[in-house]
């Protein structure tokens, strides 16, 4: 079973990495990080804080868009091109196929988040005066990647994984003097990885029975509700009435509370001492894992009942 799931995971990752829309969104995310640097340069004070806050928010937003787009189109493309028929004709369960699809998508999203977080940390390090230290490692990394991509074309799809990890490590090293900003970016990146896992699983539920357009609409609507779950649960009855309040509480209970993965800056920097960091991160991880398992079970149940003929 694990071998079959692993095979689907790798194939899904390869397919997602080659998608032009992923390249475009990654480029747009990097441009947005550059915009954050420009805004930070014009700030009267706390330049690094502006850059880290805007950059982290941009990574979170683009990661959600990537999660919805890739998940909504990946399964539909398999059905449209009929490549799913020879796959399911083999001794592979539909549940294994869905789990592999999810893990491959999540792996792509993790690489996307790590790469963007690394670029942002490198930018903050350079802005803090570490440009001299950054020059040679960046040139060496770019040269090594170019040589490997030219000599070993089959490894091109796998290069983003070590490259993202190396860029993140370089960024952490360069921004070590800006510990507060490094802490914000790294912790928010970890929470974003959990959030997009939930979003990808949620999108996969809709993708199991719907078209890519409707899947994207439903998923983004659920993300909006999930980001406002705490607000919906606390609607004042005096203003909105008993029915609207009950409706808001019901929606908040039915959808994942995604605001758990977007905490305040004071919490990420450790200034909010009333809330311990690592118990919170552990609880957020368990909550994300629980939602992922529940949503994947729903996606498997729907997909197993689907008739492709």
Backbone bond lengths (Angstrom), bond angles and torsions (degrees), N, CA, C in turn:
res aa  C-N    CA-C-N  psi(-1)  N-CA   C-N-CA  omega(-1)  CA-C   N-CA-C  phi
1 X - - - 1.465 - - 1.516 111.67 -
2 X 1.339 116.27 -48.80 1.454 120.17 -177.76 1.527 111.54 -61.46
3 X 1.335 116.39 -37.04 1.464 119.67 179.47 1.522 110.58 -64.07
4 X 1.334 117.37 -40.81 1.473 120.62 -179.72 1.533 110.60 -68.51
5 X 1.314 116.49 -42.15 1.467 120.01 177.73 1.527 110.37 -63.11
6 X 1.329 116.27 -41.29 1.464 120.96 179.93 1.528 111.00 -63.55
7 X 1.321 117.03 -39.28 1.466 120.87 178.69 1.522 111.37 -63.51
8 X 1.328 116.73 -45.47 1.467 120.44 177.98 1.526 110.31 -63.97
9 X 1.325 116.78 -38.25 1.464 120.80 178.86 1.523 111.29 -60.33
10 X 1.316 116.54 -47.16 1.464 120.31 -179.14 1.525 111.46 -66.19
11 X 1.328 116.83 -41.07 1.466 119.54 178.65 1.527 111.25 -64.50
12 X 1.325 116.66 -39.58 1.467 120.14 178.23 1.515 111.03 -65.27
13 X 1.327 116.78 -41.05 1.466 120.29 177.76 1.531 111.02 -62.71
14 X 1.329 116.23 -46.54 1.469 119.26 179.87 1.523 111.46 -60.03
15 X 1.320 116.24 -42.36 1.459 120.68 179.70 1.525 111.35 -64.48
16 X 1.340 116.71 -41.47 1.460 120.47 -178.14 1.520 111.66 -69.58
17 X 1.333 117.54 -39.95 1.466 120.93 -178.50 1.526 111.16 -65.41
18 X 1.316 117.22 -31.90 1.468 120.69 179.83 1.519 113.12 -80.18
19 X 1.322 118.40 -10.82 1.461 121.53 -176.63 1.528 109.99 -68.43
20 X 1.329 115.49 132.46 1.460 119.88 -179.01 1.516 112.11 -67.57
21 X 1.321 115.97 -31.37 1.459 118.27 -178.62 1.528 111.13 -65.46
22 X 1.335 117.07 -32.14 1.459 120.04 176.36 1.524 110.28 -66.97
23 X 1.327 116.97 -42.20 1.461 120.74 178.02 1.525 110.40 -61.92
24 X 1.347 115.67 -42.07 1.458 119.11 179.79 1.518 112.52 -64.45
25 X 1.331 116.61 -42.53 1.462 120.04 179.49 1.526 111.33 -68.41
26 X 1.326 116.67 -34.94 1.467 119.08 176.69 1.526 110.31 -65.22
27 X 1.345 115.99 -44.22 1.464 119.58 177.25 1.520 111.71 -61.47
28 X 1.342 116.49 -41.22 1.458 120.35 178.54 1.525 111.21 -64.69
29 X 1.334 116.57 -37.69 1.463 120.08 177.68 1.527 111.06 -64.54
30 X 1.333 117.06 -41.87 1.463 120.45 178.79 1.522 110.53 -64.50
31 X 1.349 116.82 -40.36 1.464 120.32 177.16 1.528 110.37 -62.09
32 X 1.321 116.81 -39.91 1.463 120.75 178.18 1.525 110.91 -64.26
33 X 1.335 116.65 -38.01 1.461 119.43 175.81 1.528 110.44 -63.88
34 X 1.346 116.66 -36.60 1.456 119.77 174.56 1.518 112.02 -63.82
35 X 1.339 116.02 -38.36 1.460 120.29 176.11 1.527 110.55 -62.56
36 X 1.336 116.33 -38.26 1.466 119.93 177.49 1.530 110.55 -61.73
37 X 1.325 116.91 -36.76 1.468 120.06 177.28 1.523 111.04 -65.12
38 X 1.327 116.49 -40.44 1.466 120.28 178.80 1.524 110.77 -63.54
39 X 1.341 115.79 -45.96 1.467 120.05 178.78 1.523 110.29 -61.68
40 X 1.326 116.51 -41.66 1.456 120.00 179.38 1.512 112.48 -64.11
41 X 1.339 116.81 -33.46 1.463 120.36 179.69 1.523 111.88 -66.41
42 X 1.328 116.95 -29.17 1.459 121.11 -179.25 1.529 112.64 -90.95
43 X 1.326 117.19 -2.98 1.459 120.13 177.37 1.524 109.72 -72.09
44 X 1.315 116.45 141.44 1.454 120.26 -178.83 1.519 111.42 -68.46
45 X 1.307 116.50 -33.90 1.462 121.01 178.07 1.525 108.62 -152.68
46 X 1.313 116.23 170.87 1.469 122.50 179.63 1.524 111.52 56.87
47 X 1.340 116.37 48.06 1.461 120.41 -179.51 1.521 111.36 -58.28
48 X 1.313 116.60 -47.80 1.458 120.49 -177.48 1.524 111.68 -64.08
49 X 1.336 116.72 -35.41 1.458 119.93 178.92 1.525 111.10 -64.85
50 X 1.319 117.31 -42.11 1.465 120.71 178.52 1.522 110.40 -62.13
51 X 1.333 116.25 -44.00 1.463 120.42 -178.31 1.527 111.01 -64.92
52 X 1.327 117.08 -46.02 1.466 119.67 -177.71 1.523 111.48 -66.87
53 X 1.337 117.88 -39.29 1.462 120.57 -179.83 1.523 111.53 -67.55
54 X 1.334 116.65 -48.75 1.467 119.93 179.07 1.522 111.16 -65.22
55 X 1.325 116.22 -41.44 1.456 119.73 -179.64 1.521 112.52 -64.83
56 X 1.318 117.66 -43.11 1.470 120.97 178.48 1.518 111.27 -63.89
57 X 1.351 116.12 -40.96 1.468 119.64 177.86 1.523 110.85 -64.12
58 X 1.332 116.92 -39.23 1.469 120.34 179.09 1.527 111.04 -66.04
59 X 1.324 117.58 -42.15 1.467 120.77 178.66 1.521 110.36 -61.45
60 X 1.330 116.64 -42.99 1.464 120.85 179.31 1.526 110.95 -61.96
61 X 1.338 116.72 -46.80 1.469 120.43 -177.05 1.523 111.53 -65.72
62 X 1.323 117.45 -46.66 1.458 120.30 -178.36 1.531 111.52 -68.51
63 X 1.315 117.23 -33.02 1.463 119.73 178.34 1.527 111.02 -65.20
64 X 1.326 116.89 -38.58 1.462 120.21 177.21 1.523 110.33 -65.17
65 X 1.334 117.26 -43.10 1.467 120.34 178.27 1.524 110.74 -61.63
66 X 1.329 116.87 -43.87 1.466 120.68 179.05 1.529 110.17 -62.69
67 X 1.330 116.92 -42.17 1.470 120.49 -179.70 1.522 110.87 -60.47
68 X 1.332 117.11 -44.13 1.467 120.94 -178.84 1.525 110.80 -68.59
69 X 1.319 117.18 -45.75 1.467 120.90 -175.25 1.523 111.12 -66.29
70 X 1.324 116.98 -48.70 1.471 120.21 -177.30 1.525 110.97 -65.12
71 X 1.319 117.05 -45.55 1.465 119.86 -178.13 1.518 111.65 -67.45
72 X 1.339 116.78 -37.57 1.461 120.47 -178.00 1.520 112.25 -69.12
73 X 1.333 117.42 -31.02 1.468 120.51 -175.36 1.519 113.62 -97.84
74 X 1.331 118.26 -24.53 1.461 120.38 -173.47 1.521 111.73 -64.18
75 X 1.315 117.41 -51.88 1.465 120.67 -178.16 1.523 111.37 -67.55
76 X 1.330 116.17 -38.92 1.463 119.76 -179.84 1.531 110.71 -65.29
77 X 1.327 117.28 -36.87 1.464 120.51 179.21 1.520 110.72 -64.15
78 X 1.316 116.68 -39.49 1.460 120.17 177.08 1.532 111.28 -61.59
79 X 1.328 116.50 -40.77 1.461 120.60 179.24 1.528 111.31 -71.29
80 X 1.334 116.58 -39.83 1.464 120.67 -177.82 1.527 111.50 -66.81
81 X 1.333 116.09 -41.62 1.471 120.38 179.90 1.524 112.64 -85.55
82 X 1.345 115.86 -2.85 1.469 122.14 178.50 1.523 112.90 62.10
83 X 1.326 117.22 22.29 1.460 119.65 176.93 1.525 112.00 -78.25
84 X 1.332 116.06 -11.02 1.453 119.30 -179.57 1.530 111.93 -76.09
85 X 1.351 116.89 -24.20 1.464 120.02 -176.30 1.525 112.57 -64.49
86 X 1.332 119.68 -49.72 1.475 117.93 177.69 1.522 113.18 -66.26
87 X 1.344 116.50 -24.32 1.466 118.98 178.78 1.517 110.70 -70.98
88 X 1.344 115.21 -48.92 1.462 119.14 -178.41 1.524 112.42 -76.28
89 X 1.345 116.78 -15.35 1.455 119.13 176.58 1.532 111.31 -72.68
90 X 1.313 116.09 -19.96 1.460 120.87 176.78 1.531 109.55 -79.16
91 X 1.305 116.81 171.29 1.479 118.84 178.87 1.534 111.45 -70.85
92 X 1.310 116.02 69.01 1.461 122.16 179.23 1.520 109.32 -133.24
93 X 1.295 116.14 130.02 1.452 120.73 177.71 1.525 109.82 -78.97
94 X 1.319 114.07 153.79 1.463 118.42 178.30 1.521 110.88 -66.05
95 X 1.301 117.84 -31.69 1.463 120.93 177.52 1.526 110.93 -63.92
96 X 1.320 116.96 -39.49 1.460 120.70 177.79 1.526 110.51 -65.36
97 X 1.324 115.81 -37.73 1.462 120.02 179.46 1.530 110.47 -65.35
98 X 1.334 118.05 -44.27 1.463 122.10 -179.24 1.525 110.56 -65.32
99 X 1.329 116.68 -43.45 1.467 119.91 179.92 1.526 110.31 -64.05
100 X 1.332 116.93 -41.97 1.456 120.14 177.49 1.513 112.31 -63.32
101 X 1.337 116.43 -39.69 1.465 120.64 177.10 1.525 110.84 -60.46
102 X 1.326 115.42 -44.89 1.464 119.40 -179.39 1.534 110.99 -64.29
103 X 1.332 117.25 -47.11 1.458 119.99 -177.57 1.522 111.61 -63.86
104 X 1.338 117.49 -37.69 1.453 120.40 176.88 1.520 111.95 -64.77
105 X 1.328 116.28 -40.79 1.462 120.26 177.44 1.519 110.92 -66.33
106 X 1.329 116.45 -43.31 1.470 120.01 179.74 1.521 111.20 -63.76
107 X 1.326 117.41 -37.99 1.466 120.62 176.91 1.528 110.36 -61.75
108 X 1.319 117.31 -42.81 1.467 121.22 177.38 1.517 111.03 -61.07
109 X 1.327 116.61 -42.69 1.458 121.24 179.93 1.528 111.57 -66.15
110 X 1.317 116.99 -37.98 1.463 120.27 177.76 1.526 110.80 -62.96
111 X 1.325 116.70 -42.95 1.469 120.37 177.61 1.527 110.10 -62.88
112 X 1.332 117.06 -41.56 1.462 122.41 178.81 1.526 110.55 -60.36
113 X 1.325 117.23 -46.20 1.460 121.14 -177.83 1.525 111.00 -68.49
114 X 1.330 116.69 -44.98 1.466 120.61 -178.90 1.525 110.77 -62.54
115 X 1.333 116.94 -42.28 1.466 120.45 -179.76 1.529 110.85 -63.98
116 X 1.313 117.57 -46.15 1.465 120.44 -179.82 1.521 111.86 -66.20
117 X 1.330 116.90 -41.19 1.461 119.59 177.70 1.523 110.78 -63.35
118 X 1.347 116.66 -39.19 1.455 120.01 177.38 1.513 112.26 -63.81
119 X 1.330 117.25 -43.04 1.471 121.00 178.44 1.525 110.04 -61.81
120 X 1.326 116.61 -42.28 1.467 120.50 -179.69 1.534 110.90 -64.85
121 X 1.325 117.32 -41.98 1.460 120.26 178.66 1.528 111.72 -65.94
122 X 1.327 116.46 -39.30 1.468 120.01 176.37 1.526 110.02 -61.49
123 X 1.342 117.00 -42.82 1.461 121.28 179.83 1.525 110.84 -62.69
124 X 1.328 117.40 -41.74 1.462 120.57 178.86 1.529 110.52 -66.36
125 X 1.335 116.38 -39.32 1.455 119.36 177.59 1.514 112.24 -63.44
126 X 1.327 116.63 -42.81 1.468 120.57 178.11 1.520 110.21 -65.29
127 X 1.327 116.85 -40.25 1.462 120.83 179.35 1.523 111.20 -64.19
128 X 1.343 115.94 -29.32 1.468 120.29 179.83 1.521 112.69 -84.56
129 X 1.333 117.00 0.29 1.457 119.71 175.69 1.506 115.39 106.89
130 X 1.323 118.03 17.18 1.463 121.03 -179.19 1.515 112.12 -101.56
131 X 1.334 117.19 25.19 1.468 120.63 -177.74 1.522 111.71 -61.67
132 X 1.338 117.00 -38.04 1.460 120.06 -179.81 1.511 112.37 -64.54
133 X 1.306 117.05 -39.51 1.467 120.68 178.86 1.523 112.12 -72.36
134 X 1.339 117.10 -26.21 1.461 120.75 -175.03 1.520 113.06 -82.62
135 X 1.344 117.78 -23.60 1.466 120.89 -171.04 1.517 112.49 -60.80
136 X 1.316 117.28 -55.76 1.462 119.64 -174.11 1.530 113.48 -69.56
137 X 1.332 120.11 -41.16 1.477 118.25 175.54 1.525 112.88 -61.05
138 X 1.324 117.68 -38.86 1.470 120.44 179.30 1.519 111.00 -67.24
139 X 1.347 116.78 -42.17 1.465 119.86 178.09 1.524 111.07 -64.52
140 X 1.325 116.73 -41.18 1.457 120.84 179.51 1.528 110.89 -64.54
141 X 1.324 117.03 -42.77 1.460 120.94 178.91 1.521 111.04 -64.53
142 X 1.324 117.17 -44.73 1.461 120.59 -179.85 1.526 111.19 -63.64
143 X 1.316 116.45 -40.08 1.472 120.52 179.62 1.521 110.89 -66.38
144 X 1.331 116.93 -45.94 1.465 120.62 -179.60 1.523 111.09 -62.02
145 X 1.337 117.50 -42.96 1.456 120.82 179.78 1.527 110.84 -64.51
146 X 1.316 117.14 -41.26 1.463 120.65 179.82 1.520 111.54 -63.60
147 X 1.320 116.73 -42.76 1.474 120.68 -179.18 1.523 110.38 -65.79
148 X 1.340 116.55 -45.41 1.468 119.73 -179.26 1.523 110.69 -64.25
149 X 1.332 116.96 -42.18 1.471 120.53 -179.71 1.516 111.08 -64.59
150 X 1.338 117.17 -33.59 1.473 120.60 -179.75 1.529 111.48 -77.89
151 X 1.324 116.83 -41.06 1.463 120.77 -176.44 1.524 112.50 -80.03
152 X 1.340 117.07 -34.46 1.462 122.11 -176.13 1.529 110.02 -124.09
153 X 1.324 118.34 80.42 1.472 119.78 -177.97 1.530 113.19 -59.04
154 X 1.342 117.38 -29.99 1.470 119.68 -178.36 1.527 112.58 -68.31
155 X 1.329 116.55 -18.57 1.461 120.06 -178.80 1.524 113.01 -91.07
156 X 1.311 117.34 -0.84 1.470 119.52 -174.46 1.519 112.40 -61.45
157 X 1.326 116.57 -38.67 1.463 118.47 -178.22 1.529 112.74 -71.74
158 X 1.332 116.66 -19.80 1.466 119.88 -179.37 1.526 112.47 -95.59
159 X 1.318 117.94 -13.19 1.463 120.67 -178.78 1.530 113.68 -61.18
160 X 1.349 120.08 -35.24 1.477 117.91 -179.95 1.519 114.54 -57.35
161 X 1.336 118.17 -27.97 1.466 119.52 -177.40 1.533 111.25 -67.03
162 X 1.360 119.58 -56.88 1.466 117.79 178.19 1.524 112.77 -67.87
163 X 1.340 116.82 -31.24 1.469 119.41 179.59 1.525 110.83 -64.14
164 X 1.327 116.32 -44.62 1.470 119.86 179.08 1.521 110.72 -61.95
165 X 1.335 116.78 -42.54 1.461 120.34 179.69 1.531 111.35 -64.57
166 X 1.334 117.14 -40.91 1.463 120.66 179.97 1.530 111.26 -68.37
167 X 1.330 117.15 -40.01 1.468 120.19 178.34 1.525 110.35 -64.20
168 X 1.331 116.81 -40.10 1.466 120.12 177.54 1.530 110.75 -64.03
169 X 1.332 116.89 -44.95 1.463 120.02 178.77 1.533 110.84 -62.01
170 X 1.329 116.24 -41.01 1.465 120.36 177.76 1.524 110.63 -64.18
171 X 1.328 116.25 -41.32 1.454 119.88 179.33 1.523 112.44 -64.37
172 X 1.324 116.59 -40.55 1.466 120.10 177.73 1.521 110.27 -63.11
173 X 1.331 116.72 -40.03 1.466 120.97 179.12 1.526 111.66 -66.17
174 X 1.325 117.05 -44.35 1.465 121.02 -177.04 1.525 112.19 -70.73
175 X 1.331 116.90 -32.95 1.464 119.90 -176.87 1.525 112.32 -97.71
176 X 1.333 116.91 18.74 1.471 119.96 -177.41 1.521 112.25 -61.89
177 X 1.343 117.25 -26.23 1.465 119.87 178.35 1.522 111.84 -73.67
178 X 1.323 116.99 -22.52 1.471 122.01 178.80 1.533 108.63 -103.86
179 X 1.308 116.53 70.54 1.453 121.19 -171.20 1.530 112.27 -64.90
180 X 1.317 117.59 -37.99 1.461 120.00 -178.41 1.529 110.82 -64.33
181 X 1.338 116.34 -44.07 1.465 119.71 -178.53 1.528 110.69 -70.63
182 X 1.329 116.16 -38.37 1.460 119.54 177.27 1.523 110.31 -62.69
183 X 1.306 116.95 -39.46 1.462 121.65 179.69 1.532 110.59 -64.87
184 X 1.324 116.62 -42.51 1.469 121.02 179.30 1.519 110.72 -61.24
185 X 1.324 116.99 -47.32 1.462 121.08 -175.19 1.525 111.00 -68.36
186 X 1.328 117.15 -44.39 1.467 120.41 -177.31 1.526 110.89 -67.22
187 X 1.329 117.31 -46.74 1.467 119.82 -178.50 1.526 111.66 -68.56
188 X 1.335 116.75 -40.52 1.457 118.73 177.86 1.527 110.77 -66.39
189 X 1.335 117.00 -35.01 1.457 119.73 175.46 1.520 112.27 -63.26
190 X 1.338 116.84 -39.64 1.466 120.63 178.10 1.528 110.91 -65.16
191 X 1.333 116.90 -42.19 1.461 120.07 178.37 1.524 111.25 -68.23
192 X 1.328 116.92 -35.47 1.459 120.26 176.69 1.524 110.94 -64.25
193 X 1.334 116.61 -37.09 1.468 120.03 176.84 1.526 110.95 -61.41
194 X 1.326 117.05 -38.76 1.465 120.18 176.44 1.529 110.97 -68.33
195 X 1.323 115.90 -41.44 1.468 119.80 -177.90 1.522 111.86 -64.13
196 X 1.337 117.39 -44.67 1.460 119.12 -178.01 1.523 110.82 -70.51
197 X 1.337 117.80 -24.36 1.453 119.18 172.82 1.520 111.33 -63.14
198 X 1.339 116.08 -43.12 1.464 120.62 177.02 1.522 110.32 -65.78
199 X 1.331 116.94 -42.82 1.471 120.79 -179.18 1.529 110.84 -64.69
200 X 1.335 117.28 -41.36 1.467 120.20 178.80 1.519 111.33 -63.44
201 X 1.338 116.84 -41.66 1.471 120.23 177.89 1.525 110.76 -65.34
202 X 1.326 116.72 -39.78 1.459 120.74 178.06 1.527 110.92 -64.34
203 X 1.323 116.43 -43.01 1.464 120.53 179.02 1.516 111.21 -64.95
204 X 1.325 116.40 -34.94 1.462 120.52 179.76 1.527 111.37 -65.13
205 X 1.334 117.14 -31.04 1.468 120.29 176.03 1.523 110.24 -61.47
206 X 1.328 117.16 -46.49 1.464 120.99 179.67 1.525 111.26 -71.17
207 X 1.350 116.80 -36.21 1.460 120.25 -179.21 1.521 111.96 -66.51
208 X 1.334 117.07 -22.05 1.463 121.03 -178.61 1.525 112.48 -68.77
209 X 1.347 118.21 -17.57 1.465 119.12 -178.37 1.528 113.67 -138.92
210 X 1.341 118.72 -2.45 1.457 119.86 -172.81 1.524 111.26 -125.65
211 X 1.342 115.35 173.46 1.467 122.10 178.14 1.529 109.63 -80.25
212 X 1.345 117.92 163.65 1.467 119.58 -178.91 1.527 113.41 -59.52
213 X 1.350 117.41 -39.72 1.465 119.67 -178.22 1.526 110.99 -64.33
214 X 1.330 116.21 -50.70 1.458 119.52 179.94 1.523 111.62 -65.38
215 X 1.325 116.54 -35.79 1.462 119.98 177.14 1.520 110.97 -60.89
216 X 1.346 115.82 -44.75 1.467 119.89 179.13 1.528 111.10 -64.22
217 X 1.336 117.20 -41.52 1.464 120.89 -179.95 1.527 110.52 -63.63
218 X 1.331 116.49 -49.30 1.463 120.33 179.91 1.532 111.18 -60.85
219 X 1.322 115.89 -43.57 1.464 119.81 -176.07 1.525 111.46 -66.85
220 X 1.329 116.76 -45.40 1.464 119.79 179.35 1.526 111.00 -64.83
221 X 1.330 116.39 -34.96 1.466 119.26 176.07 1.525 110.67 -63.93
222 X 1.329 116.60 -41.13 1.461 120.31 177.98 1.531 111.36 -67.02
223 X 1.329 117.00 -34.23 1.462 120.07 176.85 1.522 110.48 -64.79
224 X 1.342 116.34 -43.26 1.464 120.31 178.53 1.534 110.16 -61.58
225 X 1.334 116.51 -44.46 1.464 120.08 178.47 1.530 110.27 -65.12
226 X 1.340 116.69 -40.61 1.455 120.23 179.69 1.518 112.80 -64.53
227 X 1.341 116.81 -37.29 1.457 119.98 177.54 1.538 111.53 -69.99
228 X 1.331 116.16 -23.95 1.462 119.89 179.26 1.507 113.32 -107.75
229 X 1.338 117.83 18.36 1.466 121.27 -176.07 1.525 111.89 -61.30
230 X 1.324 116.67 -42.44 1.464 119.37 -179.54 1.520 111.20 -64.78
231 X 1.329 116.64 -37.83 1.470 120.37 178.55 1.524 111.05 -68.14
232 X 1.343 116.68 -41.27 1.464 120.31 179.44 1.530 111.20 -63.30
233 X 1.319 116.28 -37.84 1.463 119.59 -178.73 1.517 112.53 -71.30
234 X 1.338 116.63 -18.65 1.467 120.14 -176.36 1.525 112.71 -111.77
235 X 1.330 117.85 22.31 1.464 120.12 178.96 1.534 109.92 -63.21
236 X 1.328 117.65 131.87 1.478 119.33 -178.85 1.527 111.27 -72.98
237 X 1.312 116.27 128.34 1.463 121.03 -179.02 1.523 111.50 -65.90
238 X 1.310 117.57 -30.38 1.455 121.34 -178.61 1.528 111.81 -64.34
239 X 1.326 116.28 -31.56 1.471 120.56 -177.39 1.520 111.04 -90.88
240 X 1.331 117.78 -45.42 1.461 121.44 -171.02 1.525 113.58 -100.81
241 X 1.288 117.87 -15.30 1.457 119.79 -178.77 1.521 111.71 93.53
242 X 1.332 114.84 165.05 1.470 120.37 -175.80 1.517 112.01 -68.42
243 X 1.347 117.38 -37.82 1.464 119.83 -177.07 1.526 111.42 -66.12
244 X 1.335 116.98 -48.10 1.464 120.66 -179.26 1.525 110.48 -64.06
245 X 1.329 116.08 -37.96 1.461 118.89 178.46 1.526 110.91 -63.98
246 X 1.342 116.54 -43.89 1.466 120.23 178.26 1.520 111.18 -64.59
247 X 1.349 116.46 -38.51 1.458 120.37 178.00 1.526 110.97 -64.15
248 X 1.320 116.61 -42.71 1.459 120.23 178.03 1.510 112.26 -63.49
249 X 1.319 117.11 -41.34 1.464 120.70 178.05 1.526 111.19 -65.51
250 X 1.338 116.25 -37.35 1.459 119.36 178.03 1.519 112.27 -65.94
251 X 1.343 116.77 -44.16 1.469 120.29 178.18 1.525 111.03 -63.86
252 X 1.303 116.63 -40.25 1.468 120.28 180.00 1.526 111.41 -64.21
253 X 1.343 116.63 -30.76 1.464 119.81 180.00 1.518 112.43 -81.47
254 X 1.340 116.82 -25.68 1.457 120.45 -175.64 1.519 113.46 -85.53
255 X 1.325 118.64 -27.10 1.464 121.80 -175.88 1.523 109.73 -107.87
256 X 1.335 117.67 155.67 1.470 119.79 176.75 1.525 110.85 -65.16
257 X 1.316 116.65 138.41 1.461 121.70 176.38 1.529 108.60 -81.82
258 X 1.323 116.13 94.62 1.464 121.15 -174.86 1.524 112.79 -76.56
259 X 1.330 117.89 -12.68 1.460 119.63 177.35 1.519 111.69 -67.96
260 X 1.335 116.80 -15.22 1.468 119.90 174.30 1.521 110.54 -59.95
261 X 1.335 116.69 -30.28 1.461 121.96 -175.99 1.522 112.63 -95.55
262 X 1.335 116.56 9.10 1.470 120.82 176.55 1.529 107.93 -130.94
263 X 1.318 118.54 67.77 1.469 120.62 -178.27 1.522 111.49 -74.89
264 X 1.309 116.00 175.55 1.459 121.41 -179.56 1.532 110.25 -74.74
265 X 1.316 114.77 160.96 1.463 120.07 178.80 1.528 110.74 -64.20
266 X 1.338 116.48 -37.74 1.466 119.84 -179.49 1.525 111.50 -59.83
267 X 1.321 116.21 -35.41 1.460 119.46 178.24 1.526 110.50 -69.20
268 X 1.334 117.13 -43.06 1.461 120.54 -177.27 1.525 112.18 -67.51
269 X 1.318 117.53 -33.18 1.467 120.65 -179.95 1.527 112.49 -83.58
270 X 1.333 116.95 -9.03 1.452 120.58 -179.61 1.511 114.43 89.77
271 X 1.343 117.24 6.58 1.461 120.37 179.99 1.526 111.37 -75.10
272 X 1.329 116.99 -29.09 1.466 120.48 178.57 1.525 108.46 -84.63
273 X 1.300 116.03 81.99 1.467 121.47 -174.08 1.525 112.02 -71.64
274 X 1.339 117.63 -15.05 1.465 119.70 -178.81 1.522 112.15 -67.70
275 X 1.333 116.64 -23.08 1.464 121.43 -178.89 1.524 108.53 -114.52
276 X 1.324 119.51 110.05 1.473 120.98 178.73 1.527 111.10 -62.55
277 X 1.321 116.27 138.06 1.465 121.11 -174.38 1.520 112.65 -68.65
278 X 1.326 116.85 -56.71 1.466 119.24 -170.45 1.528 113.48 -70.43
279 X 1.342 120.59 -36.06 1.472 117.51 171.10 1.526 112.63 -61.39
280 X 1.332 115.87 -36.53 1.467 119.30 177.93 1.524 110.56 -65.05
281 X 1.326 116.77 -44.82 1.462 120.40 179.54 1.529 110.56 -63.53
282 X 1.327 116.46 -39.17 1.459 119.13 177.96 1.524 111.99 -64.99
283 X 1.335 116.69 -41.70 1.461 120.43 179.07 1.530 110.39 -66.47
284 X 1.332 117.16 -40.48 1.468 120.65 178.05 1.529 110.46 -62.93
285 X 1.334 116.92 -38.46 1.462 120.34 178.88 1.528 111.14 -66.47
286 X 1.336 116.61 -43.58 1.465 119.93 178.97 1.529 110.96 -65.02
287 X 1.324 116.58 -38.80 1.458 119.92 178.70 1.528 110.92 -64.89
288 X 1.331 116.15 -43.34 1.465 120.03 178.50 1.521 110.55 -63.76
289 X 1.325 117.09 -43.59 1.464 120.57 179.25 1.523 111.01 -61.98
290 X 1.323 116.63 -40.87 1.458 119.95 178.91 1.515 112.36 -63.28
291 X 1.333 116.93 -44.43 1.468 120.23 178.28 1.528 111.20 -65.68
292 X 1.326 117.18 -38.74 1.465 120.32 -179.45 1.525 110.23 -63.55
293 X 1.328 116.96 -46.16 1.469 120.63 179.41 1.527 110.29 -61.97
294 X 1.324 116.83 -45.00 1.461 121.12 -179.63 1.534 111.49 -63.00
295 X 1.324 117.49 -45.59 1.465 121.09 -178.36 1.527 111.48 -69.63
296 X 1.329 117.02 -38.53 1.468 119.12 177.35 1.524 111.20 -65.28
297 X 1.321 116.81 -36.14 1.470 119.60 175.94 1.525 110.19 -62.04
298 X 1.338 117.06 -41.62 1.458 119.98 176.34 1.512 112.48 -64.19
299 X 1.357 117.07 -42.19 1.455 120.38 178.71 1.522 111.63 -63.06
300 X 1.327 116.64 -41.00 1.470 120.84 178.73 1.523 110.23 -64.18
301 X 1.317 116.98 -43.61 1.463 121.13 -179.95 1.533 111.26 -60.70
302 X 1.322 117.00 -43.05 1.468 120.78 178.82 1.522 110.87 -68.42
303 X 1.325 116.36 -43.76 1.466 120.63 -175.74 1.523 111.34 -67.75
304 X 1.315 117.61 -34.86 1.460 120.06 179.24 1.526 112.26 -68.32
305 X 1.327 117.09 -27.18 1.454 121.00 179.50 1.524 112.95 -90.06
306 X 1.326 116.98 -2.76 1.460 120.53 -176.96 1.523 110.46 -80.31
307 X 1.332 114.85 136.99 1.465 121.32 178.19 1.522 108.05 -104.44
308 X 1.329 117.40 121.07 1.463 122.01 -176.80 1.529 112.85 -85.67
309 X 1.292 118.72 -9.09 1.471 121.75 -176.25 1.521 110.58 -84.05
